[in-house]
Amino acid sequence: MDFVQTILNLDRSWPCRRTRWWVLLKPVKYRIHGVPDLPEDPMLKVVGQLFPLWPRWSLEDEEDLQLSDYELEILRDRRYGSDLRQLSRDDVVPCFLHSYSNPLQGCPCGCRTVGFSQHRLLRDGVRGFFIISMVTGKHRWIHPREAAILCGLDPRMQLPEDLRAGLCLVGQCASPIQAAWMGAHLVDAMQTTQGTPKKMLILGSFDKPMGWFPKEPLHHFA
């Protein structure tokens, strides 16, 4: 067996930052001399190209995702980091992690029963950003199905009923766009074609998931 490794930057092909190390374990006979970074896509550089408008969810969902006064106070306090906080449509979406939407409280998955300590928050900062709700006009976390799309996942996938649990699940995921890019190189090696068009064809079926968007408004799938 042999392996090839690389670092892929999702924001080259999709308007969301997600830089991950990938390794492909393969038989020696399949020759892959290296996997380049994802190809750049000028049509998907900022979030507004993917979401011209933020979806309108049920009032219950919108209110569940609304930031508390304390969360908003912390995110606006520069002592807790200088990350992008209010996301606009001209921005690239920052990398969202497992702790997205719950750094100040226990994690819904059970890995933490309380929020991060003040020492940790001041030392490392608070990771997270918010948008303005199209329903309430207030600050909210992104919806887990919005997060799924931004990660390259099918937004109709089964998610926990608890919205913040759904966010921590998606925040833990690797992007299938990156996985498809690695797999495309393996398929090329197996077929001994080594042709960029085939790699691009395979990638295109994953990183252009317009077919994943429901015909109805997204909130019908919540």
HUWODA-V518525 format. One record per backbone hydrogen bond with DSSP energy under -1.0 kcal/mol. CO is the residue of the C=O (numbers start at 0). NH is the residue of the N-H. If there is no record, write none. Layout:
co=<CO;CO>
nh=<NH;NH>
This chain:
co=<1;3;5;7;8;9;9;11;13;14;17;19;21;23;25;26;40;45;46;46;57;58;59;60;64;67;68;69;70;71;73;76;77;79;84;87;88;90;92;96;98;101;102;106;111;116;117;118;119;120;129;130;137;138;139;142;143;144;145;146;147;148;153;161;162;163;164;165;166;168;169;174;175;176;177;178;179;180;181;182;183;184;185;186;187;194;195;196;197;198;199;200;202;202;207;208;216;217;218>
nh=<25;23;21;19;11;12;13;40;15;92;9;7;5;3;1;29;43;48;49;50;61;62;63;64;140;71;72;73;74;75;76;79;80;125;129;90;47;46;16;99;101;104;115;109;106;120;121;122;123;124;86;139;132;66;130;146;147;148;149;150;152;151;156;165;166;167;168;169;170;171;172;178;179;180;181;182;183;184;185;186;187;188;189;190;192;198;199;200;201;202;203;204;205;206;209;211;219;220;221>
